[in-house]
Amino acid sequence: MRKSLVFSTVLVAVLGCAPLAFAQQTGAPQTGSSQTGHAWHHHHGMMGGHMYGQLNLSDAQRTQIKQLTEQNFAQAKPQMQTLRQARQAYESATPGTAAYQTAASNLAEAEADAVRTRTTDRANLRAQIYQLLTPAQRTQLASLHAQHKAEMQQRRAARMQNGDANPPDSSAAQ
């Protein structure tokens, strides 16, 4: 379970950041009014487009991935706005009132829906992008993921040896 979660998290980060890598590779601006730069400048992670940059994607693949990610982002916008409104209602309500309890409940439902939708949408996007890759690129991507996983495990082991890792505190969740 943990392995698949780590793998999924890494791939989601890579897929979510793919437009940044494409913009950088094609020389397109990453900030300002550029549609890709503007729409995706908040969607960066630790992996960036590093893995996709190593897959030697064709221009057609880059274009298709860019279109898929932009479409995915556009489809998510209404739900993000709904979630933002629920958060604002919660923050503006007075604690201890019925409106506050209602806002808290509405926010909890909106967040749960958003997580569920975001997870399934990212999984679908990931599957669509994976289908665009050639068998050689899929093999190379799997190799890159395994390499990244090994690096993360080495870092974790080094932190554990140095005493930097803090074990989860069960009382912190309460």
Legacy VTK file of the C-alpha trace (Angstrom):
# vtk DataFile Version 3.0
C-alpha trace
ASCII
DATASET POLYDATA
POINTS 174 float
0.000 0.000 0.000
2.745 2.446 0.979
4.788 1.604 -2.107
1.867 2.276 -4.428
1.106 5.513 -2.580
4.682 6.737 -3.001
4.716 5.699 -6.644
1.371 7.388 -7.268
2.453 10.555 -5.487
5.634 10.794 -7.510
3.866 10.159 -10.795
1.140 12.693 -9.968
3.805 15.272 -9.192
5.531 14.518 -12.471
2.317 14.604 -14.468
1.138 17.767 -12.814
4.401 19.487 -13.642
4.778 18.261 -17.182
3.625 21.561 -18.740
6.417 23.392 -16.947
8.983 21.078 -18.429
7.513 21.478 -21.883
7.451 25.242 -21.592
11.087 25.219 -20.499
12.173 22.844 -23.266
10.443 24.846 -25.995
11.702 28.170 -24.685
8.193 29.416 -23.910
7.893 31.861 -21.026
6.894 30.289 -17.737
5.429 33.356 -16.128
3.322 36.312 -17.117
0.403 36.014 -19.489
1.523 32.801 -21.170
-1.406 30.409 -20.982
0.702 27.441 -19.943
2.886 29.442 -17.589
-0.039 31.194 -15.977
-2.317 28.179 -15.703
0.341 25.881 -14.344
2.740 28.069 -12.381
1.209 26.834 -9.119
1.492 23.173 -10.113
5.103 22.452 -9.426
6.570 19.802 -7.229
9.844 18.267 -6.272
10.117 16.333 -9.521
9.179 19.132 -11.898
9.421 17.887 -15.453
12.728 16.176 -14.808
11.522 12.666 -15.610
9.643 13.645 -18.740
12.650 15.591 -19.925
14.566 12.315 -19.894
11.999 10.419 -21.980
12.740 12.148 -25.294
9.088 12.941 -25.943
8.131 13.842 -29.473
6.566 17.208 -30.220
3.237 15.446 -30.788
3.460 13.775 -27.370
4.304 17.087 -25.708
1.373 18.775 -27.405
-1.039 16.009 -26.440
0.151 15.975 -22.823
-0.125 19.736 -22.644
-3.673 19.595 -23.991
-4.654 16.845 -21.559
-3.251 18.669 -18.547
-4.840 21.985 -19.542
-8.182 20.245 -20.080
-7.878 18.536 -16.696
-7.094 21.855 -15.018
-10.022 23.602 -16.731
-12.409 20.864 -15.636
-11.211 21.185 -12.027
-11.681 24.974 -11.848
-15.403 24.986 -10.923
-14.867 22.580 -8.052
-11.865 24.566 -6.825
-14.066 27.692 -6.823
-16.777 25.862 -4.854
-14.185 24.704 -2.338
-12.772 28.227 -2.063
-16.262 29.592 -1.353
-16.866 26.940 1.311
-13.583 27.874 2.992
-14.465 31.559 2.914
-17.889 30.859 4.434
-16.255 28.827 7.194
-13.631 31.493 7.924
-16.192 34.293 8.015
-18.661 32.476 10.300
-18.635 33.156 14.017
-17.512 30.121 16.059
-20.199 28.644 18.226
-23.103 29.640 15.994
-25.352 27.429 13.914
-23.982 29.096 10.779
-20.474 28.129 11.860
-21.457 24.483 12.307
-23.201 24.460 8.940
-20.188 26.100 7.263
-17.850 23.572 8.888
-19.999 20.687 7.692
-20.249 22.141 4.189
-16.497 22.670 4.075
-15.833 19.095 5.194
-18.116 17.761 2.458
-16.592 20.055 -0.175
-13.058 19.022 0.797
-13.949 15.327 0.738
-15.551 15.717 -2.693
-12.549 17.688 -3.938
-10.058 15.063 -2.758
-12.102 12.260 -4.281
-12.478 14.063 -7.597
-8.873 15.251 -7.694
-7.596 11.732 -7.052
-9.729 10.127 -9.748
-9.034 12.948 -12.219
-5.280 12.665 -11.658
-5.458 8.900 -12.040
-7.340 9.303 -15.311
-4.873 11.934 -16.534
-1.960 9.734 -15.549
-3.470 6.805 -17.461
-4.095 8.968 -20.535
-0.534 10.270 -20.525
0.862 6.798 -19.944
-1.014 5.608 -23.034
0.764 8.278 -25.093
4.183 6.880 -24.191
5.954 4.336 -26.323
6.854 0.987 -24.728
10.480 2.136 -24.449
9.414 5.369 -22.739
7.194 3.411 -20.327
10.125 1.171 -19.419
12.378 4.189 -18.974
9.759 5.951 -16.827
9.451 2.885 -14.603
13.225 2.837 -14.262
13.277 6.533 -13.334
10.577 5.948 -10.729
12.510 3.051 -9.228
15.644 5.184 -9.140
13.780 8.042 -7.453
12.256 5.641 -4.938
15.691 4.245 -4.083
17.032 7.779 -3.605
14.135 8.636 -1.303
14.737 5.490 0.744
18.420 6.383 1.047
17.532 9.868 2.275
15.050 8.432 4.748
17.636 5.962 6.036
20.201 8.749 6.381
17.724 10.847 8.373
16.973 7.871 10.609
20.693 7.294 11.229
21.242 10.945 12.060
18.283 10.966 14.412
16.485 13.597 12.312
13.393 11.500 11.747
10.634 12.198 14.207
8.415 9.188 14.786
4.731 9.941 14.368
3.158 11.109 17.598
-0.254 9.553 18.048
-1.249 12.386 20.379
-0.606 14.989 17.641
-3.631 13.800 15.686
-5.926 14.293 18.665
LINES 1 175
174 0 1 2 3 4 5 6 7 8 9 10 11 12 13 14 15 16 17 18 19 20 21 22 23 24 25 26 27 28 29 30 31 32 33 34 35 36 37 38 39 40 41 42 43 44 45 46 47 48 49 50 51 52 53 54 55 56 57 58 59 60 61 62 63 64 65 66 67 68 69 70 71 72 73 74 75 76 77 78 79 80 81 82 83 84 85 86 87 88 89 90 91 92 93 94 95 96 97 98 99 100 101 102 103 104 105 106 107 108 109 110 111 112 113 114 115 116 117 118 119 120 121 122 123 124 125 126 127 128 129 130 131 132 133 134 135 136 137 138 139 140 141 142 143 144 145 146 147 148 149 150 151 152 153 154 155 156 157 158 159 160 161 162 163 164 165 166 167 168 169 170 171 172 173
